[in-house]
Amino acid sequence: MATLSNTNDSTRGRLIGHFDNVPLERHASAWSELWDQGESDLWDRGCPSPSLVDLLEHQPDVLNPIAPSGRRKRALVPGCGRGYDVILLALHGFDAYGLEISPTAVATGKEYAISELKEPSLCYFSTPSEAKREEYRKNRGEPRFLQGNFFESDWDGEVVSQSDHGSKFDLVYDYTVGPLYSEV
Ligand SMILES: C[S@@+](CC[C@H](N)C(=O)[O-])C[C@H]1O[C@@H](n2cnc3c(N)ncnc32)[C@H](O)[C@@H]1O
């Protein structure tokens, strides 16, 4: 299985090479090293997942951000990177939490969210209607960033359950978090 299919061969080689001979239990810190060395361009595609934009706007009944009780739903994006999908989900009504292993990524995501929410890029919408985009912006939820390892259990302490089913999140959306896989 190949991941990161939108990157070219030499970029993919550099990224996979960084994890060569690194045992799985050290992958989390290996990701942090890449952030600290300013190498997030190895995977950063500069926009949210197009299929998620499409789903949110064209099938709102599938991903309705408002629960039957009227409360705003919460979404989690593990391994959110710069936070494109966090901002996307917030702009479409969710309180969206991005989780990152790297403190540098968390700081980068928070800074990016502040600038992007002032005037969101067009890539966050598929509607051609400016009025509709304004409506999304007015009804948006909050993006938040947490630092921790998705595969451990100590990162969501500050998130209090608000749902009647006891879960902290209503939706989990992942795009390429975690271990890299090579061709099999
Ligand atoms: C390939 S990048 C994808 C980033 C983002 N989803 C995107 O589409 O731009 C994987 C991200 O997951 C983070 N990550 C890797 N393992 C993690 C873990 N166990 N817990 C939290 N974040 C993790 C890395 O720091 C990196 O930013």
Ligand as a Chemical Component Dictionary entry (heavy atoms), coordinates in Angstrom:
data_LIG
# 
_chem_comp.id                   LIG 
_chem_comp.type                 NON-POLYMER 
_chem_comp.pdbx_formal_charge   0 
_chem_comp.three_letter_code    LIG 
# 
loop_
_chem_comp_atom.comp_id 
_chem_comp_atom.atom_id 
_chem_comp_atom.alt_atom_id 
_chem_comp_atom.type_symbol 
_chem_comp_atom.charge 
_chem_comp_atom.model_Cartn_x 
_chem_comp_atom.model_Cartn_y 
_chem_comp_atom.model_Cartn_z 
_chem_comp_atom.pdbx_ordinal 
LIG C1  C1  C 0  1.875  12.727 6.708  1  
LIG S1  S1  S 1  1.574  13.971 7.923  2  
LIG C2  C2  C 0  -0.089 14.415 7.529  3  
LIG C3  C3  C 0  -0.502 15.729 8.149  4  
LIG C4  C4  C 0  -1.929 16.171 7.838  5  
LIG N1  N1  N 0  -2.915 15.151 8.113  6  
LIG C5  C5  C 0  -2.037 16.668 6.436  7  
LIG O1  O1  O 0  -2.814 16.080 5.669  8  
LIG O2  O2  O -1 -1.361 17.653 6.080  9  
LIG C6  C6  C 0  1.391  13.014 9.421  10 
LIG C7  C7  C 0  1.260  13.910 10.645 11 
LIG O3  O3  O 0  0.898  13.105 11.759 12 
LIG C8  C8  C 0  1.677  13.488 12.879 13 
LIG N2  N2  N 0  1.770  12.265 13.701 14 
LIG C9  C9  C 0  2.455  11.128 13.375 15 
LIG N3  N3  N 0  2.279  10.193 14.311 16 
LIG C10 C10 C 0  1.476  10.755 15.260 17 
LIG C11 C11 C 0  0.919  10.264 16.482 18 
LIG N4  N4  N 0  1.182  9.027  16.910 19 
LIG N5  N5  N 0  0.117  11.079 17.209 20 
LIG C12 C12 C 0  -0.142 12.347 16.771 21 
LIG N6  N6  N 0  0.356  12.867 15.613 22 
LIG C13 C13 C 0  1.136  12.084 14.863 23 
LIG C14 C14 C 0  3.000  13.974 12.303 24 
LIG O4  O4  O 0  3.684  14.868 13.162 25 
LIG C15 C15 C 0  2.559  14.631 11.008 26 
LIG O5  O5  O 0  2.305  16.009 11.165 27 
# 
loop_
_chem_comp_bond.comp_id 
_chem_comp_bond.atom_id_1 
_chem_comp_bond.atom_id_2 
_chem_comp_bond.value_order 
_chem_comp_bond.pdbx_ordinal 
LIG C1  S1  SING 1  
LIG S1  C2  SING 2  
LIG S1  C6  SING 3  
LIG C2  C3  SING 4  
LIG C3  C4  SING 5  
LIG C4  N1  SING 6  
LIG C4  C5  SING 7  
LIG C5  O1  DOUB 8  
LIG C5  O2  SING 9  
LIG C6  C7  SING 10 
LIG C7  O3  SING 11 
LIG C7  C15 SING 12 
LIG O3  C8  SING 13 
LIG C8  N2  SING 14 
LIG C8  C14 SING 15 
LIG N2  C9  SING 16 
LIG N2  C13 SING 17 
LIG C9  N3  DOUB 18 
LIG N3  C10 SING 19 
LIG C10 C11 SING 20 
LIG C10 C13 DOUB 21 
LIG C11 N4  SING 22 
LIG C11 N5  DOUB 23 
LIG N5  C12 SING 24 
LIG C12 N6  DOUB 25 
LIG N6  C13 SING 26 
LIG C14 O4  SING 27 
LIG C14 C15 SING 28 
LIG C15 O5  SING 29 
# 
